[in-house]
């Protein structure tokens, strides 16, 4: 995931959210040293950037386990470079270490 610049907690608004106990425990496991609240903020910012079209890079090259040939059925962005992918453009679907399939332009995998 893309790391956001640190914002002082004094500049943040307090918001209450109810989470299932199991979800909160999983978030704590995945968060490591950053803490689960920081992880939740990062996940929410990634969602907002993706929906607004501002999201540039989803994954790093090292996270791609394998690729499959595909055709884009809608306009989107390459998960590695952030470059635009056009409708009906040949692409690759990259399988990430987390088990997600992400759109990739073939040239994004070359050095």
Z-matrix of the N, CA and C atoms (Angstrom, degrees):
N
C 1 1.442
C 2 1.517 1 110.51
N 3 1.292 2 115.10 1 153.60
C 4 1.448 3 122.14 2 178.66
C 5 1.522 4 108.98 3 -74.36
N 6 1.336 5 116.76 4 130.86
C 7 1.455 6 120.27 5 -179.70
C 8 1.519 7 109.89 6 -88.63
N 9 1.313 8 116.09 7 132.00
C 10 1.455 9 122.31 8 179.79
C 11 1.512 10 110.18 9 -89.10
N 12 1.340 11 116.88 10 153.03
C 13 1.459 12 118.70 11 173.86
C 14 1.528 13 109.66 12 -62.40
N 15 1.299 14 116.53 13 147.65
C 16 1.464 15 120.76 14 179.94
C 17 1.515 16 110.35 15 -69.76
N 18 1.329 17 115.87 16 134.76
C 19 1.451 18 123.06 17 174.15
C 20 1.511 19 107.19 18 -114.45
N 21 1.308 20 116.52 19 135.76
C 22 1.460 21 120.56 20 178.19
C 23 1.526 22 109.33 21 -61.61
N 24 1.317 23 116.65 22 137.92
C 25 1.460 24 119.64 23 179.74
C 26 1.519 25 111.79 24 -63.97
N 27 1.332 26 118.01 25 -21.30
C 28 1.466 27 119.70 26 176.99
C 29 1.527 28 111.54 27 -69.76
N 30 1.344 29 117.15 28 -19.21
C 31 1.458 30 121.82 29 178.75
C 32 1.531 31 111.85 30 -91.72
N 33 1.317 32 117.26 31 -1.29
C 34 1.462 33 121.79 32 -178.41
C 35 1.521 34 110.67 33 -98.19
N 36 1.322 35 115.23 34 154.09
C 37 1.460 36 120.51 35 173.45
C 38 1.521 37 109.32 36 -93.72
N 39 1.304 38 115.78 37 142.25
C 40 1.453 39 120.62 38 178.08
C 41 1.527 40 108.27 39 -78.61
N 42 1.333 41 115.97 40 129.74
C 43 1.460 42 122.57 41 179.12
C 44 1.520 43 108.14 42 -133.45
N 45 1.294 44 115.87 43 137.37
C 46 1.456 45 120.71 44 178.05
C 47 1.523 46 108.73 45 -100.41
N 48 1.318 47 115.94 46 134.61
C 49 1.465 48 121.07 47 177.07
C 50 1.521 49 107.64 48 -138.23
N 51 1.295 50 115.64 49 137.02
C 52 1.466 51 120.06 50 178.69
C 53 1.527 52 108.67 51 -95.34
N 54 1.317 53 115.13 52 127.92
C 55 1.461 54 121.96 53 178.97
C 56 1.519 55 108.74 54 -123.95
N 57 1.310 56 115.64 55 146.53
C 58 1.449 57 119.68 56 172.91
C 59 1.531 58 108.25 57 -61.33
N 60 1.303 59 117.25 58 144.08
C 61 1.470 60 121.46 59 -178.42
C 62 1.535 61 110.66 60 -55.71
N 63 1.334 62 116.63 61 -43.60
C 64 1.464 63 120.36 62 -179.03
C 65 1.527 64 111.17 63 -62.33
N 66 1.343 65 117.46 64 -41.17
C 67 1.461 66 121.21 65 178.73
C 68 1.526 67 110.33 66 -63.24
N 69 1.313 68 117.00 67 -45.14
C 70 1.463 69 120.91 68 179.70
C 71 1.526 70 111.09 69 -61.21
N 72 1.312 71 117.53 70 -41.46
C 73 1.468 72 121.14 71 178.91
C 74 1.532 73 110.99 72 -65.00
N 75 1.334 74 116.48 73 -41.10
C 76 1.476 75 119.90 74 177.67
C 77 1.526 76 110.54 75 -63.33
N 78 1.340 77 116.67 76 -43.56
C 79 1.468 78 120.49 77 178.12
C 80 1.524 79 110.69 78 -59.88
N 81 1.315 80 117.02 79 -40.72
C 82 1.463 81 120.97 80 177.97
C 83 1.529 82 110.53 81 -62.36
N 84 1.342 83 116.93 82 -40.83
C 85 1.469 84 121.00 83 178.78
C 86 1.523 85 110.91 84 -62.85
N 87 1.336 86 116.92 85 -43.35
C 88 1.460 87 121.72 86 -175.85
C 89 1.524 88 113.00 87 -76.88
N 90 1.321 89 117.41 88 -23.26
C 91 1.463 90 120.53 89 -171.63
C 92 1.521 91 114.34 90 -75.60
N 93 1.312 92 117.35 91 -24.38
C 94 1.460 93 119.68 92 -178.80
C 95 1.517 94 111.40 93 60.32
N 96 1.329 95 116.20 94 -136.15
C 97 1.459 96 121.69 95 -175.69
C 98 1.529 97 113.96 96 -73.84
N 99 1.350 98 117.63 97 -18.43
C 100 1.463 99 118.70 98 -176.23
C 101 1.528 100 113.18 99 -76.27
N 102 1.322 101 118.45 100 -19.28
C 103 1.455 102 121.53 101 -178.75
C 104 1.520 103 110.96 102 88.27
N 105 1.309 104 116.22 103 149.65
C 106 1.460 105 119.62 104 -173.22
C 107 1.523 106 112.97 105 -70.86
N 108 1.341 107 119.00 106 -29.82
C 109 1.461 108 119.78 107 179.19
C 110 1.526 109 110.99 108 -66.59
N 111 1.328 110 117.01 109 -39.33
C 112 1.470 111 120.77 110 176.29
C 113 1.528 112 110.00 111 -64.56
N 114 1.334 113 116.74 112 -39.33
C 115 1.463 114 120.34 113 177.37
C 116 1.526 115 111.13 114 -63.32
N 117 1.321 116 117.45 115 -43.19
C 118 1.472 117 121.16 116 178.02
C 119 1.522 118 110.05 117 -60.59
N 120 1.343 119 118.22 118 -43.24
C 121 1.471 120 121.10 119 177.82
C 122 1.522 121 110.74 120 -61.62
N 123 1.334 122 117.07 121 -42.38
C 124 1.462 123 120.91 122 179.59
C 125 1.527 124 110.98 123 -62.93
N 126 1.320 125 116.95 124 -43.58
C 127 1.465 126 121.33 125 178.22
C 128 1.520 127 110.28 126 -61.59
N 129 1.331 128 116.99 127 -44.23
C 130 1.468 129 120.58 128 -179.83
C 131 1.527 130 111.55 129 -66.12
N 132 1.331 131 118.11 130 -41.41
C 133 1.467 132 119.98 131 177.38
C 134 1.528 133 110.79 132 -63.67
N 135 1.325 134 117.80 133 -41.05
C 136 1.470 135 120.39 134 177.62
C 137 1.517 136 110.62 135 -60.17
N 138 1.319 137 117.23 136 -41.20
C 139 1.464 138 121.70 137 178.62
C 140 1.534 139 110.23 138 -63.25
N 141 1.319 140 116.83 139 -46.27
C 142 1.472 141 121.05 140 -179.38
C 143 1.530 142 110.54 141 -62.59
N 144 1.341 143 117.58 142 -44.54
C 145 1.479 144 120.31 143 179.51
C 146 1.519 145 110.86 144 -64.10
N 147 1.330 146 117.13 145 -40.35
C 148 1.461 147 120.14 146 179.63
C 149 1.524 148 110.80 147 -63.48
N 150 1.318 149 117.64 148 -46.52
C 151 1.464 150 121.64 149 -178.31
C 152 1.518 151 112.32 150 -68.18
N 153 1.330 152 117.70 151 -29.81
C 154 1.461 153 121.11 152 -178.30
C 155 1.526 154 112.57 153 -88.21
N 156 1.337 155 117.52 154 -4.91
C 157 1.459 156 120.60 155 -178.83
C 158 1.515 157 113.42 156 83.48
N 159 1.327 158 117.96 157 5.19
C 160 1.460 159 122.23 158 -179.10
C 161 1.521 160 113.11 159 -88.79
N 162 1.310 161 117.50 160 -9.15
C 163 1.457 162 121.40 161 -174.40
C 164 1.511 163 109.43 162 -72.43
N 165 1.308 164 118.12 163 123.68
C 166 1.461 165 121.62 164 -175.22
C 167 1.523 166 113.60 165 -103.25
N 168 1.302 167 117.93 166 -50.60
C 169 1.456 168 120.94 167 -174.74
C 170 1.522 169 109.30 168 -128.59
N 171 1.322 170 116.11 169 123.27
C 172 1.457 171 120.91 170 178.97
C 173 1.520 172 112.42 171 -92.08
N 174 1.315 173 116.15 172 -40.53
C 175 1.465 174 120.24 173 -172.97
C 176 1.524 175 110.57 174 -140.13
N 177 1.307 176 114.99 175 163.57
C 178 1.458 177 121.16 176 173.10
C 179 1.515 178 109.67 177 -97.74
N 180 1.318 179 116.88 178 159.27
C 181 1.479 180 121.30 179 -179.08
C 182 1.521 181 112.80 180 -53.54
N 183 1.319 182 116.42 181 -39.62
C 184 1.461 183 121.19 182 -177.49
C 185 1.519 184 114.01 183 -64.95
N 186 1.330 185 116.89 184 -15.67
C 187 1.464 186 120.44 185 179.89
C 188 1.524 187 112.80 186 -86.85
N 189 1.329 188 117.55 187 -10.36
C 190 1.472 189 121.23 188 -179.05
C 191 1.516 190 109.00 189 -83.84
N 192 1.339 191 116.06 190 117.41
C 193 1.473 192 122.20 191 -178.99
C 194 1.521 193 111.78 192 -87.10
N 195 1.346 194 116.96 193 -38.78
C 196 1.458 195 121.87 194 179.94
C 197 1.516 196 108.35 195 -160.64
N 198 1.348 197 115.32 196 167.99
C 199 1.465 198 119.97 197 -179.97
C 200 1.523 199 110.45 198 -133.82
N 201 1.319 200 114.53 199 154.73
C 202 1.463 201 122.82 200 176.24
C 203 1.525 202 108.00 201 -129.51
N 204 1.321 203 117.17 202 141.84
C 205 1.468 204 120.48 203 175.85
C 206 1.525 205 109.09 204 -71.35
N 207 1.340 206 116.12 205 141.87
C 208 1.464 207 121.26 206 -178.76
C 209 1.526 208 109.43 207 -154.41
N 210 1.315 209 115.49 208 177.05
C 211 1.461 210 123.06 209 176.06
C 212 1.521 211 107.89 210 -127.98
N 213 1.325 212 116.28 211 132.30
C 214 1.470 213 120.34 212 179.55
C 215 1.525 214 109.38 213 -68.44
N 216 1.306 215 117.15 214 128.70
C 217 1.462 216 122.86 215 178.31
C 218 1.524 217 112.10 216 -102.86
N 219 1.335 218 115.23 217 0.30
C 220 1.460 219 120.94 218 173.54
C 221 1.529 220 107.40 219 -158.49
N 222 1.309 221 116.51 220 161.04
C 223 1.454 222 120.29 221 176.93
C 224 1.518 223 108.30 222 -69.92
N 225 1.339 224 116.27 223 139.95
C 226 1.456 225 121.98 224 -178.04
C 227 1.514 226 109.42 225 -160.00
N 228 1.300 227 117.17 226 -171.36
C 229 1.464 228 122.19 227 -179.55
C 230 1.526 229 110.20 228 -120.88
N 231 1.329 230 115.12 229 144.85
C 232 1.460 231 121.39 230 175.71
C 233 1.529 232 108.38 231 -65.70
N 234 1.317 233 116.13 232 132.43
C 235 1.459 234 121.53 233 -178.10
C 236 1.526 235 112.87 234 -69.54
N 237 1.331 236 117.74 235 -19.74
C 238 1.457 237 120.47 236 179.77
C 239 1.520 238 112.61 237 -94.19
N 240 1.322 239 116.56 238 -46.38
C 241 1.470 240 120.41 239 -173.38
C 242 1.516 241 114.01 240 -101.54
N 243 1.336 242 117.18 241 -22.56
C 244 1.457 243 120.33 242 -173.98
C 245 1.517 244 112.63 243 82.84
N 246 1.341 245 117.25 244 -1.75
C 247 1.465 246 120.56 245 -179.95
C 248 1.521 247 111.00 246 -68.49
N 249 1.310 248 115.34 247 150.70
C 250 1.461 249 121.82 248 -178.70
C 251 1.527 250 111.37 249 -67.69
N 252 1.319 251 115.32 250 140.61
C 253 1.460 252 122.66 251 173.79
C 254 1.519 253 106.14 252 -115.53
N 255 1.328 254 116.47 253 125.63
C 256 1.464 255 120.94 254 -176.96
C 257 1.525 256 111.72 255 -88.37
N 258 1.313 257 114.90 256 157.86
C 259 1.457 258 122.38 257 175.36
C 260 1.520 259 109.97 258 -54.19
N 261 1.316 260 118.08 259 134.31
C 262 1.463 261 126.84 260 179.18
C 263 1.528 262 114.62 261 67.34
N 264 1.310 263 117.78 262 11.43
C 265 1.463 264 121.22 263 177.22
C 266 1.527 265 109.22 264 -76.91
N 267 1.364 266 117.73 265 137.72
C 268 1.470 267 119.34 266 174.52
C 269 1.533 268 109.10 267 -66.21
N 270 1.318 269 116.37 268 132.68
C 271 1.462 270 121.95 269 179.76
C 272 1.515 271 109.46 270 -138.33
N 273 1.306 272 114.84 271 179.16
C 274 1.456 273 121.65 272 170.29
C 275 1.519 274 107.80 273 -115.99
N 276 1.313 275 116.14 274 147.66
C 277 1.453 276 120.86 275 169.73
C 278 1.525 277 105.60 276 -103.61
N 279 1.312 278 116.29 277 121.18
C 280 1.452 279 121.15 278 -179.13
C 281 1.514 280 110.52 279 -97.20
N 282 1.316 281 116.54 280 130.18
C 283 1.452 282 122.16 281 175.19
C 284 1.516 283 107.70 282 -88.41
N 285 1.330 284 116.87 283 118.91
C 286 1.466 285 120.59 284 -177.62
C 287 1.518 286 111.19 285 -86.08
N 288 1.311 287 114.60 286 167.99
C 289 1.462 288 121.21 287 177.55
C 290 1.522 289 110.83 288 -60.95
N 291 1.344 290 116.68 289 -24.53
C 292 1.463 291 121.06 290 179.34
C 293 1.525 292 112.58 291 -87.80
N 294 1.340 293 117.68 292 -0.89
C 295 1.454 294 121.17 293 178.09
C 296 1.515 295 114.51 294 89.27
N 297 1.346 296 118.06 295 12.51
C 298 1.464 297 121.34 296 178.15
C 299 1.520 298 110.67 297 -93.59
N 300 1.324 299 116.32 298 147.39
C 301 1.456 300 121.41 299 171.67
C 302 1.517 301 108.21 300 -98.10
N 303 1.335 302 116.74 301 126.25
C 304 1.460 303 121.47 302 -178.28
C 305 1.526 304 110.49 303 -126.05
N 306 1.360 305 118.02 304 146.63
C 307 1.464 306 120.72 305 -179.86
C 308 1.526 307 110.79 306 -75.25
N 309 1.334 308 114.61 307 136.71
C 310 1.464 309 120.57 308 -178.44
C 311 1.516 310 109.80 309 -137.58
N 312 1.326 311 116.65 310 133.71
C 313 1.462 312 121.61 311 169.35
C 314 1.524 313 106.58 312 -79.26
N 315 1.324 314 117.56 313 133.64
C 316 1.468 315 121.66 314 -175.25
C 317 1.531 316 111.82 315 -54.53
N 318 1.329 317 117.77 316 -39.70
C 319 1.465 318 119.88 317 -177.73
C 320 1.527 319 112.77 318 -66.93
N 321 1.312 320 117.85 319 -14.77
C 322 1.466 321 121.10 320 178.71
C 323 1.525 322 111.83 321 -73.52
N 324 1.318 323 117.31 322 -17.17
C 325 1.460 324 121.33 323 179.86
C 326 1.518 325 113.25 324 -91.12
N 327 1.329 326 117.33 325 -13.15
C 328 1.462 327 120.67 326 -179.81
C 329 1.523 328 110.47 327 -89.02
N 330 1.323 329 115.79 328 151.69
C 331 1.487 330 120.11 329 -179.77
C 332 1.493 331 112.25 330 -77.29
